Amino acid sequence: MEGARRNDLSTPVEQLHSNEQLKQRSRFLRGTLEQSLVDPVTGSIAHDDSLLTKFFGVYQQDDRDLREERRQSRLEPHYQFMVRVRLPGGVCTARQWLALDAQARATANGQLRLTTRQTFQFHGVLKHNLPRHIQGIVAAGLDTIAACGDDNRNVICTSNPLFSRAHAEATATAGRLSARLMPRTGAYRELLLQQPATQPPPPNEEPLYGSTYLPRKFKIAIAVPPSNDVDIYAHDLGFVAIVENGDIVGYNVLVGGGMGMTHKVPTTFPRLSTLAGFCSAADIEQVAEHTMCIQRDYGDRLDRAHARFKYTIEDRGIEWFREALARRLGKPLEPAREFEFSSNGDRYGWQQGEDGRWHCTLFIRNGRIADTPEASLMTGLREIAMQVPCTFALTTNQNVTIAGVSDADRRRVDELLHANGLAGALAPAVLEHHAMACVALPTCGLAMAESERYLPSLLQKLAGVVNEVGLRDVPITIRMSGCPNGCSRPFLAEIAFVGKGPGKYNLYVGGSPRGERLNWLYRENIDEQQILDSLRRLLQAYANGRNDAESFGDFLARTGLTRSEAHAAA
């Protein structure tokens, strides 16, 4: 039996979490957003409306660097909005790249931010510009629907559809899944695109989601081995492509992964997804829909800290899920097929694809596309989009691939990169190869510590330690998150820094460079000098005792060195 839910249908509405009550009374996400957007008294929107706009890819934020100054001046916080694009598979045309670049300069802070979910974020959008900003995105053939909120988020996959037939099919599948699982409410069109409804909405605008949508966000990823660039084990639902003779014949299905946790709350934890079986390529859309709907029906709607699919799977077990899916699908999943991953990082520089065209992957430090005194990154990519026939393929490691470049145009790409000071993006420093950070301060309201603004300087100091112990050319996966929600997927890294407070981090070590093992807490609430001292000793032990080609994380897992120390400290 599937069993009773913690949010059984008989549960009175008033006992559900307040977010559930809000969704139910919101008239399919309309709330009072129409009034909030035109309120001239404040740069913010009403609190309830700020929860609803997440379903449209919009987060209300404020500049935390200015909070105290504005408070002393008796001004409200400097409210602004982050806007995230729905971009299945992370692919956009050169024309779309130029449109988003122009929109960033017209109605945002003049920069683009690549995310770990293979899409774009805009920061610094003011309320009076919000509808115009989103309308500009839609005019480019894109949208922001379900880029946030309690719904199926942007579907990610191993990057670059032009690399091979299998990559092309994976990207096309990501697009189909995103379209199939997208919310249908007319609120987005009416309120943000400002296109009034021509007739009354149907009684149930959301035949798939219903009036309360999902208990929490739902994330889907597709991996094409041997690359695990998407960190397939970190998502609610993962599909591992099984490729035979260059074509995808089906997918292994993994369920119940997720990164977020809360410090000092042991009932919350990161979890690797569990292998459930194999489905044919023809069945993947039904498997995805039924899996999401199982979470819709059985996810916890009383406690949002327990509402992710990973807790549903952890509590009920993989056999329960297999049986529940088989009933809805009309047949069981087949036994899983063999697969193997070699890395969860990106390969920088030029690679030639299956059809002979070239693909150039650039390192983008923490995904931030902006011009600086050192390099004209935003200008350079704009010039490439204007002058070179190509496709832009975003990666889930916050980088970008200039894809589908002909032999004749490859030289022009190199010229534009060098002219804009971007030659280093083809071969970043070793410690930056597999490093990434979330945005954190000053705009993220959840951040407990710095992340994007701090990681580069910490890596420079850590590089000195690495050189000192003789590991100059050894790649290590390093990730930083300003809070334990884990947007940078830190709990899979070989070294991870998770914000605990201003200037203080929990240090995690021991993840796999293939993204298939969680790391563990090694030191808690430590500052920069303690971080460097702790890692110096571990890196020296690694330099002295590693096996041939053994990674840092694998060394720690084999020796148990840090696990025993962490246990003793506890």
Secondary structure as the mmCIF struct_conf table of DSSP 4:
data_model
#
loop_
_struct_conf.conf_type_id
_struct_conf.id
_struct_conf.beg_label_comp_id
_struct_conf.beg_label_asym_id
_struct_conf.beg_label_seq_id
_struct_conf.end_label_comp_id
_struct_conf.end_label_asym_id
_struct_conf.end_label_seq_id
TURN_TY1_P TURN_TY1_P1 ARG A 6 ASN A 7
TURN_TY1_P TURN_TY1_P2 LEU A 9 SER A 10
BEND BEND1 THR A 11 THR A 11
HELX_RH_3T_P HELX_RH_3T_P1 VAL A 13 GLN A 15
BEND BEND2 LEU A 16 LEU A 16
HELX_RH_AL_P HELX_RH_AL_P1 SER A 18 ARG A 25
BEND BEND3 SER A 26 SER A 26
TURN_TY1_P TURN_TY1_P3 ARG A 27 THR A 32
HELX_RH_AL_P HELX_RH_AL_P2 LEU A 33 VAL A 38
TURN_TY1_P TURN_TY1_P4 PRO A 40 VAL A 41
BEND BEND4 GLY A 43 SER A 44
HELX_RH_AL_P HELX_RH_AL_P3 HIS A 47 LEU A 52
HELX_RH_3T_P HELX_RH_3T_P2 THR A 53 PHE A 56
TURN_TY1_P TURN_TY1_P5 GLY A 57 GLY A 57
STRN STRN1 VAL A 58 ASP A 62
HELX_RH_3T_P HELX_RH_3T_P3 ARG A 64 LEU A 66
HELX_RH_AL_P HELX_RH_AL_P4 ARG A 67 GLN A 72
TURN_TY1_P TURN_TY1_P6 SER A 73 ARG A 74
STRN STRN2 TYR A 79 ARG A 84
STRN STRN3 ARG A 86 ARG A 86
HELX_RH_3T_P HELX_RH_3T_P4 PRO A 88 GLY A 90
STRN STRN4 VAL A 91 THR A 93
HELX_RH_AL_P HELX_RH_AL_P5 ALA A 94 THR A 107
BEND BEND5 ALA A 108 GLY A 110
STRN STRN5 LEU A 112 LEU A 114
TURN_TY1_P TURN_TY1_P7 THR A 116 ARG A 117
BEND BEND6 GLN A 118 THR A 119
STRN STRN6 PHE A 120 VAL A 125
HELX_RH_3T_P HELX_RH_3T_P5 LYS A 127 ASN A 129
HELX_RH_AL_P HELX_RH_AL_P6 LEU A 130 ALA A 139
TURN_TY1_P TURN_TY1_P8 ALA A 140 GLY A 141
STRN STRN7 ASP A 143 ASP A 143
TURN_TY1_P TURN_TY1_P9 ILE A 145 ALA A 146
BEND BEND7 ALA A 147 ASP A 151
STRN STRN8 ASN A 152 ASN A 152
STRN STRN9 ILE A 156 CYS A 157
BEND BEND8 THR A 158 SER A 159
TURN_TY1_P TURN_TY1_P10 PRO A 161 LEU A 162
BEND BEND9 PHE A 163 PHE A 163
HELX_RH_AL_P HELX_RH_AL_P7 ARG A 165 ARG A 180
TURN_TY1_P TURN_TY1_P11 LEU A 181 LEU A 181
BEND BEND10 GLY A 186 GLY A 186
HELX_RH_AL_P HELX_RH_AL_P8 ALA A 187 ALA A 187
HELX_RH_PI_P HELX_RH_PI_P1 TYR A 188 LEU A 192
BEND BEND11 LEU A 193 LEU A 193
BEND BEND12 THR A 198 GLN A 199
HELX_LH_PP_P HELX_LH_PP_P1 PRO A 200 PRO A 202
BEND BEND13 PRO A 203 PRO A 203
BEND BEND14 GLU A 205 GLU A 205
TURN_TY1_P TURN_TY1_P12 PRO A 207 TYR A 209
TURN_TY1_P TURN_TY1_P13 SER A 211 THR A 212
BEND BEND15 PRO A 215 ARG A 216
STRN STRN10 PHE A 218 PHE A 218
STRN STRN11 ILE A 220 ALA A 223
TURN_TY1_P TURN_TY1_P14 PRO A 225 PRO A 226
STRN STRN12 SER A 227 SER A 227
TURN_TY1_P TURN_TY1_P15 ASP A 229 VAL A 230
HELX_RH_3T_P HELX_RH_3T_P6 ILE A 232 ALA A 234
BEND BEND16 HIS A 235 ASP A 236
STRN STRN13 LEU A 237 GLU A 244
TURN_TY1_P TURN_TY1_P16 ASN A 245 GLY A 246
STRN STRN14 ASP A 247 VAL A 255
STRN STRN15 GLY A 258 GLY A 258
TURN_TY1_P TURN_TY1_P17 HIS A 263 LYS A 264
TURN_TY1_P TURN_TY1_P18 PRO A 266 THR A 267
STRN STRN16 ARG A 271 ARG A 271
STRN STRN17 THR A 274 SER A 280
HELX_RH_3T_P HELX_RH_3T_P7 ALA A 281 ASP A 283
HELX_RH_AL_P HELX_RH_AL_P9 ILE A 284 TYR A 298
BEND BEND17 GLY A 299 GLY A 299
BEND BEND18 ARG A 301 LEU A 302
HELX_RH_3T_P HELX_RH_3T_P8 ARG A 304 HIS A 306
BEND BEND19 ARG A 308 ARG A 308
HELX_RH_AL_P HELX_RH_AL_P10 PHE A 309 ARG A 316
HELX_RH_AL_P HELX_RH_AL_P11 ILE A 318 LEU A 329
TURN_TY1_P TURN_TY1_P19 GLY A 330 GLY A 330
BEND BEND20 LYS A 331 LYS A 331
HELX_LH_PP_P HELX_LH_PP_P2 PRO A 332 LEU A 333
STRN STRN18 GLU A 334 GLU A 334
HELX_LH_PP_P HELX_LH_PP_P3 PRO A 335 GLU A 338
STRN STRN19 SER A 343 SER A 343
BEND BEND21 ASN A 344 GLY A 345
HELX_LH_PP_P HELX_LH_PP_P4 ASP A 346 TYR A 348
STRN STRN20 GLY A 349 GLN A 352
TURN_TY1_P TURN_TY1_P20 GLU A 354 ASP A 355
BEND BEND22 GLY A 356 GLY A 356
STRN STRN21 TRP A 358 LEU A 362
HELX_RH_3T_P HELX_RH_3T_P9 ARG A 365 GLY A 367
STRN STRN22 ARG A 368 ILE A 369
STRN STRN23 ASP A 371 ASP A 371
BEND BEND23 PRO A 373 GLU A 374
STRN STRN24 SER A 376 SER A 376
HELX_RH_AL_P HELX_RH_AL_P12 LEU A 377 GLN A 387
BEND BEND24 VAL A 388 VAL A 388
STRN STRN25 THR A 391 LEU A 394
TURN_TY1_P TURN_TY1_P21 THR A 396 ASN A 397
BEND BEND25 GLN A 398 GLN A 398
STRN STRN26 VAL A 400 VAL A 405
HELX_RH_AL_P HELX_RH_AL_P13 ASP A 407 ALA A 419
TURN_TY1_P TURN_TY1_P22 ASN A 420 GLY A 421
HELX_RH_3T_P HELX_RH_3T_P10 ALA A 423 LEU A 426
BEND BEND26 ALA A 427 ALA A 427
HELX_RH_3T_P HELX_RH_3T_P11 VAL A 430 GLU A 432
TURN_TY1_P TURN_TY1_P23 HIS A 433 HIS A 434
STRN STRN27 ALA A 435 ALA A 437
TURN_TY1_P TURN_TY1_P24 LEU A 441 THR A 443
TURN_TY1_P TURN_TY1_P25 GLY A 445 LEU A 446
BEND BEND27 MET A 448 ALA A 449
TURN_TY1_P TURN_TY1_P26 GLU A 452 TYR A 454
HELX_RH_AL_P HELX_RH_AL_P14 LEU A 455 GLU A 468
TURN_TY1_P TURN_TY1_P27 VAL A 469 GLY A 470
TURN_TY1_P TURN_TY1_P28 ARG A 472 ASP A 473
STRN STRN28 ILE A 478 SER A 481
BEND BEND28 GLY A 482 CYS A 483
TURN_TY1_P TURN_TY1_P29 PRO A 484 ASN A 485
TURN_TY1_P TURN_TY1_P30 CYS A 487 SER A 488
HELX_RH_3T_P HELX_RH_3T_P12 PRO A 490 LEU A 492
BEND BEND29 ALA A 493 GLU A 494
STRN STRN29 ILE A 495 GLY A 501
TURN_TY1_P TURN_TY1_P31 PRO A 502 GLY A 503
STRN STRN30 LYS A 504 VAL A 509
TURN_TY1_P TURN_TY1_P32 PRO A 513 ARG A 514
BEND BEND30 GLY A 515 GLY A 515
BEND BEND31 ARG A 517 ARG A 517
STRN STRN31 TRP A 520 ILE A 526
HELX_RH_AL_P HELX_RH_AL_P15 GLU A 528 GLY A 545
HELX_LH_PP_P HELX_LH_PP_P5 ARG A 546 ASN A 547
TURN_TY1_P TURN_TY1_P33 ASP A 548 ALA A 549
HELX_RH_AL_P HELX_RH_AL_P16 PHE A 552 THR A 559
HELX_RH_AL_P HELX_RH_AL_P17 LEU A 561 ALA A 569
#
